[in-house]
Amino acid sequence: MTETGVGDKERVFVVVMGKDKKGIIARVSGLLYENNANIEDVQQKVMDGTFVMTMLADVTDSELDTAGLRQALEALGAEMGLSVMLQSEAVVKAMHRI
C-alpha cells in the first residue's frame, strides 16, 4: 500500500451480499488475512435468505494496492456467486461531508 505517516491507517469498507451459504465469512476474511489486512469491525446479517456483511479493514500493510485488493475480492465474489464491493473509508467520509 501507500506510505503513510506515523499512526495513519488506510482503511476500506468491504460489502458482501448474496445468497447465504457456508464459508462466506471464512473465505472473505481469509483473503484479507492473506493480504495482510486487519479486520477492525464486522457486521453481518441474513435477511430472508440473503447474506449481507460489512467489514471495516485496515489495509495499511497490504502488499496489494486498493485496486488489486478490490480485484481479488471481486474474483472471490464471482467464484462464490456473491456481490463484493470495496470502497476507501476516506472516499466514504468525503461523500458524506457534501
C-alpha positions in Angstrom: 0.0 0.0 0.0 1.0 3.6 0.1 3.4 5.2 2.6 1.5 6.8 5.5 2.6 8.9 8.4 3.0 7.5 11.9 -0.3 6.5 13.3 -2.1 6.9 9.9 -4.2 4.0 8.7 -5.5 3.2 5.3 -8.9 1.6 5.8 -11.5 0.2 3.5 -15.1 -0.9 3.7 -15.9 -4.3 2.2 -19.6 -5.0 1.5 -20.7 -8.6 0.6 -24.2 -9.6 -0.5 -25.7 -12.7 -1.9 -27.4 -16.0 -1.2 -26.5 -17.3 2.2 -24.2 -20.2 2.2 -21.5 -21.8 4.4 -18.0 -20.3 4.3 -18.6 -16.7 3.2 -17.1 -15.0 6.3 -14.2 -17.5 6.4 -13.3 -17.0 2.7 -13.6 -13.2 2.7 -11.7 -12.8 6.0 -9.1 -15.4 4.8 -8.5 -13.4 1.7 -8.0 -10.2 3.7 -5.7 -12.1 6.1 -3.6 -13.5 3.3 -3.1 -9.9 2.0 -2.0 -8.6 5.5 -5.2 -6.7 6.2 -6.6 -6.4 9.7 -10.4 -6.6 10.1 -11.3 -3.9 12.7 -15.1 -4.2 12.6 -17.7 -6.5 11.0 -21.4 -6.6 10.9 -23.3 -9.4 9.2 -26.9 -10.4 8.9 -29.1 -12.9 6.9 -32.3 -11.2 5.7 -34.8 -13.5 4.1 -32.0 -15.8 2.8 -29.8 -13.0 1.6 -26.4 -12.7 3.4 -25.3 -9.1 4.0 -21.9 -8.2 5.6 -20.0 -5.0 6.0 -16.3 -5.1 7.2 -14.0 -2.2 8.0 -10.4 -3.3 7.4 -7.0 -1.7 7.9 -5.1 -2.3 4.7 -2.1 -0.2 5.5 0.3 -3.1 5.5 -1.2 -4.9 2.5 1.2 -5.6 -0.5 -1.8 -5.1 -2.8 -3.0 -1.6 -3.5 -6.7 -0.9 -3.2 -7.4 -1.7 -6.8 -5.6 -5.0 -6.5 -7.4 -5.9 -3.3 -10.7 -4.9 -5.0 -10.0 -7.2 -7.9 -9.1 -10.1 -5.7 -12.3 -9.7 -3.6 -14.5 -9.3 -6.7 -12.9 -12.5 -8.2 -13.7 -14.3 -4.9 -17.3 -13.0 -5.1 -17.7 -14.2 -8.6 -16.4 -17.6 -7.7 -18.9 -17.8 -4.8 -21.8 -16.1 -6.6 -21.7 -13.0 -4.4 -21.5 -9.3 -5.0 -18.4 -7.9 -3.2 -17.6 -4.2 -3.2 -14.6 -2.4 -1.7 -14.6 1.4 -1.0 -11.9 3.5 0.7 -13.0 4.9 4.1 -11.7 8.3 3.0 -14.0 8.3 -0.1 -17.0 7.3 2.0 -16.3 10.0 4.6 -15.8 12.6 1.8 -19.1 11.7 0.2 -20.9 12.2 3.5 -19.5 15.7 4.0 -21.2 17.0 0.9 
